[in-house]
């Protein structure tokens, strides 16, 4: 018996594991299960012809081998099991015509699933099938999480948001969800009924997490065959979310995390029935309800509308920004932008040794930025926030929120064009001497020959005083692309962009669209 200590199993990869049954279901591979059960999760595929593969395994693999150095099948299987491999795939040919009986018997003894790989199936085909199944599983997980997030957001806008969120969470996880007070008393619950023993176990687990110094933010356990989890809510009241499910699926933790954020906002000390009504009013406003209807629910102003772009790409970015600005009136959606492939440059235009479009192909760290709209009392200060670009309106009464929404959108465009963290709407100056509708109509007519991305490129170029390099950096594209787009603008507009009067007129027009 080896005295070598087993290597700790590393964290599983971000992709969901693949069930061995799903892999066996691929008829084109012709795999056959000779030992063990198909109820096994595969995290990755590894091929090795070492006599002892133990040092090269991480755990959770489908280990593929043709048995080139298979001298002692029993010892080989023992080492594979010690390494934590999930299953063994044995290729019949070119070394063996059939899977050795000693190998089958050893796998049976250790409960290690053993697959027979036919000669016409290369190991790379098996690996590719696993990666494809992982990609499909990941897509299903992302779709499930997205649908759950939408369901929870809708529930949070209902008249009784806390029970609604718990009900949506229990439905999405096909289990039980409960909110506990600091003393362990159930505040509200939804979903399937729990046996008394499981209910007590979940209550005890909820008591493990909480706001005490050094206490964990979450904990997990089991009870009567059910998976239990508890999450501490923010807000300082010691509330805890408890969840019980029959199984723990990929994405469950993310879905529960979204519920924790929503419940933390809904149960924060400053919130009350009037704030919940205001949340619903925002949702109705953004969904197209006439402003005077929403104004009745929002109450007296003045109010400030803020448009924001950025975040870290997580589901908690928008709620975190709302909390930092002191409001729960927030609407978030994924931001658009110029596609990475739309550079407009060619290799001929690029400097020697540099492929065109290099700048545009860069990926911003932290995931996809989001576009967020918020409403907050004018008395609450709007300050720059790390990782965000903000545009703020002037204070308005509730019935003028649509006007403030337009102001905030324009302020955000100016902030992004100037690469400034925060831009506030300012009085129109000379532009205010014109009739708003007439000026807007003229601006649209003037800029009609050009569209995106030319409009955004022209706006950024003008805001940066015609600098090619700074515009290229601001838009994350090649400087040759900037030159081509500006030349195209001049051609389509039929004007001289070196003329200061022309630039001024275009700048005013861009501020109107």
C-alpha positions, 0 to 999 in steps of 0.5 A: 500500500502506498504511503503517498498522501492523496492530492487534494481535489481541485475546484471543478471547472466553470463549465457544468459537469457532463453525465456519463449517461449523456456521453453513452447516449451519443450513438455515433461514438459507439461507447459501451459500459462494461463496469460501474454505473452511468450515474457519474459526473465527468468534469474533463477528459484526459488521455495518458499511457503512463504506467501510473497516471496518478501524478497527472490526474486532477480528479473528476476526469474521464481517463482515456488509455489504450493500455500501452503500459498496462502491466498490472490492471488491479494496481492501475485501477487502484491508482486511478481511483485514488487519484479521484478519476470519474471513469476509465475509457479503454480503447480496443486497438491497437494494443488489445483486441478486447478489454482485459478481463482483469481490468473489468474485474478491478473496475467492478471491485472499485466501482469505477465506470469502465467504457469500451472505446471501439477502434473506429472512435478516436479519443479526440472524438470522445473529448470533443463530444464531452466539450460539446455536451458541456457547452450545451449544459452551460447554455441551458444553465445560463438560460435557466439563470436568466429566466430566474432573474427575470422572474425574481425581478418581476416578483420584486415589483409586485405589491407584496414583494417579499412573499412574491420573491420567496415564491418565485425562488421556491418555484425556480429551485423546485423546493422550499424558501424561507426568510428568518428573523435574527432570532430564528423565527420564520418571517415568511415562507413559500414552496413545498412543506418540509418535515419537522426534522428538516425544518429544524435543521434549516432553522439551525443552519440559518442561525449559523450565518448572520451579521455577527463579526467573522460569521460566514455569509452562507452555509450549506448542509443536508437533512433527510435527503434534501440539500439545505443552504442559508444566506445572510441578507444585507441591511443589518437586521440579521435576516437570513434566507433558507433554501431546501431542494432535492438536488443542487443544480448548476446555477442554483447558487447564482439564482439564490444570490439574486434573491438575496440581493433583492430581499436585502433591498426589500427588507432594508430598514429604510424601506417601507410600503411607500418605497415598494409603491415607488418601485412599482411606479418606476417599473410602470413608468419604464414600461410605458405607463403615462407619466402622470399615473406614475407621478401619483405613486412617486409623490412630491419631488423633485427627482433626479434621473441617472443613466449609468453604463458599466459595472463588473458584469455580475447580477449584483452590479445594478443593485450595488450601484443603486445602494451606493446612490441611495435608491431602490428605483433602478432598471437595468439591462445589458448595454449595447455598443459597437461590435468588436468585429466592426472596425472598418479598417483593413490590413492595407490601412494598418501600420506595418506589423500591426493587424487592422482591428487590433484595438477593437478586438480587446475584451474589457475585463469583468464581463459585459457592462450594463446600462442602468436607469435610476430615479433618486430624490434630488436631495440625494447627491449623485457622485462618481462611482468606480467602474461606472460612467454616469449621466445625471438630469436636472431636478424635476417634478414627477410629471417631468420624468420623461424630460429628465430621462432624455437629459440623463441620456444626453449627459451619459453620451457626453460623459462617454464621449469625453471619457468622464466618470460623471456629467450633469445636465446643464442649461442649454445656453445659446441652444436654449434660445431655439424651439426644442422641437424645431431644433430637434427636427433640424438636427435629425435632418442634418444628421440623416445621411449618417448612422451608427457607428458614424454618429457616435464616432463623430460625436466622440471626435468632436468632443476630443477636439479632432484628436485621432489617437484619443478618439481611437482610444475612447472608442477602442478602435484603430486610428485608421478606422477613425480617419475612415469614418470621419472622412465618410461623415464629411462625404455623406454630409457634404461639408468641410469638417475643418471649418469651426462653424461646421463643427459647432453646428454639428456639435449642437445637432448631435446634442439634440439626437 
